[in-house]
Structure formats: structure tokens, C-alpha cells
Amino acid sequence: MKKVLITGAGSYVGESVRKYIMSTAGEQFHFDTVDTMEDNWKMADYRQYDVVFHVAGLAHVNADPKMEPLYYKVNRDLTIEVAKHAKACGVKQFIFMSSMIVFHESKSLKTEMLTKDTKPNPNGFYGDSKLQAENGLHRLESANFKVCILRPCMIYGPNSRGNFLRLGWLATKTPIFPAWHNMRSMLYVDNLAEFVKQAILREINGTYYPQNKELADTVNIVRFFAKKYNHKVWISRVFNPLVWLGAPFIQSINKMFSSYYYDPKMSEVDFDYQLVSQDESLEKLEITEANKNLR
């Protein structure tokens, strides 16, 4: 049995992964969770765990420069401190939730495909804090302390926070939408959970880029939710100039319509984790008025 400690109590990713693994392979796993506020994370007895799954961190939601020191304190310093403690206690594997944004955040409509030759070059303190955490973890690696770094793209699922469900809400309300097709890497939370399950069972180390098997298209997602909720929306290239004109001034337009994705070959591993197709994952999502104000 694999004994796993999740550092980051109440996180969406941590809880979703735990519930999925317990429902699919519960007899092979035991999970505990510890809060990382102040020094609460030190209260757990790390000597009894095989794996630490570190999901604690500040999310990419606030670009206020005043928040920069806190991002480094939580995303970098806390991660390295927890890993050092885990290693000293004999934990064999440390799984870290990093981010695609360590490469950089897309801030234009320019098409970008990330490959294994793309070098990280963060253009904000969120991405840089994650990258510096990765570098600190690499210095701790040893034969007896395996570090598995995940650089996921946008994670979504039932009741997830962030812009994706807001897009679903928009699709059920707007009467028009630009036919500006794009390509985006996305990761359904159950596919992430399957990846984590396999990573633990196989005791792997290294850096990985999990994503869904299919690349996403914003237009197709809007069309899917509009149809699902019987909402009529006129999708036309007539509105495309609005995207082109607004992108230099409104960052949310770039987030919605840019093509920014992993080369699918980057996400290939020697086990199958992309179990849920994009359409199947969308069917599992419910769009409500509460999604309007998610961040």
C-alpha cells in the first residue's frame, strides 16, 4: 500500500486527485492531508509516508506587484522547505504541481507551440516562483528521493475555479461569438488524477507535461455548451475584427483566443492516463450562474 501525504488541505486538485484514486484503486492507497498555513504542515509524521503530493501554493490570479513577495514565499520557499523536511524523514517520492506558465504566459494572439526544446522563460512572478521551486527541488534529488514535477496546462473539472467555467457561462448567455478558432492545451482533472496515480505506482521521477489527448478550441467549447443548454448563439467571422482590435488592450481576449499549447508528443508517457475525452469531460460539467464570478 502506498501512503501519501497531500500538503495543501482543501485544495481543488488535491481533493479531486484523492477522491479519484480512492474510487479507482483505494485498496492500494492511503491518503492523509495536512494544512500548510503557518507551521501546521510540520505536525504530520512524515516518516510514515512513501509520497508527498505537494499542491499547496498561490494560484495564478493576482498580478498585483505587492503580492510578489508572498508568491515567492509560498510557491518557492514553502515548497523547498517541505521537500527538505520530507527527504530528511525518509519520504521516497515528492510530486510537485508546477505550471505550464514556467515557460511564460501567453500575452498576445501569436500562435505558440511549446516543445521539449522550449526553454522556460517566465514573464511574471507566478511562473518564476514555480520555476525557482523546481530548481530548488532538483538540488534535493537523490537515488532515495525522487522528484516528480508536473507542468500541467489549464486544469478544469466539476466545480473547478478559474476562467473555464466562466467561458461555459458566457456560452449560455451571449447571442454572438467570434469564429476565431485556436488551439489550447487543457487537462481534465480526472486525467490528471490518473497520471498522479500511475506516477505513484510506478515511482517515477522527472518533469512531465500532462494534457488531454485532444487540443481544445474556444469556439468549439462555446458551441458545445450553447447546444447543451439549448442556447442560440451566432458564431461568425464577422466578429473576428473585434478580437484582433481588442487583444492589445484586454488581456482576457488573449487568454480566450490565443493558440498556446504543448506539442502532443511532450505529453506521451509509457502509460495511459488520457482516459476521458474532451467531449466526455464537457458533458460532466454543469454550468450555473455562480460560474459568472469565478476567478
Secondary structure, DSSP 8 states (H G I E B T S, - for coil): -EEEEEESTT-HHHHHHHHHHHHHHGGGEEEEEE--STTGGGGS-GGG-SEEEE-----TT---GGGHHHHIIIIIIIHHHHHHHHHHTT--EEEEE--GGGT----SS--EEE-TT-----SSHHHHHHHHHHHHHHTT-BTTBEEEEE---EEE-TT--SHHHHHHHHHTT-SEEE-----B-EEEHHHHHHHHHHHHHHT--EEE----SS-B-HHHHHHHHHHHTT---EEEGGGHHHHHHHTTT-HHHHHHH--EEE-GGGG--SS----S-HHHHHHT----GGGGG--
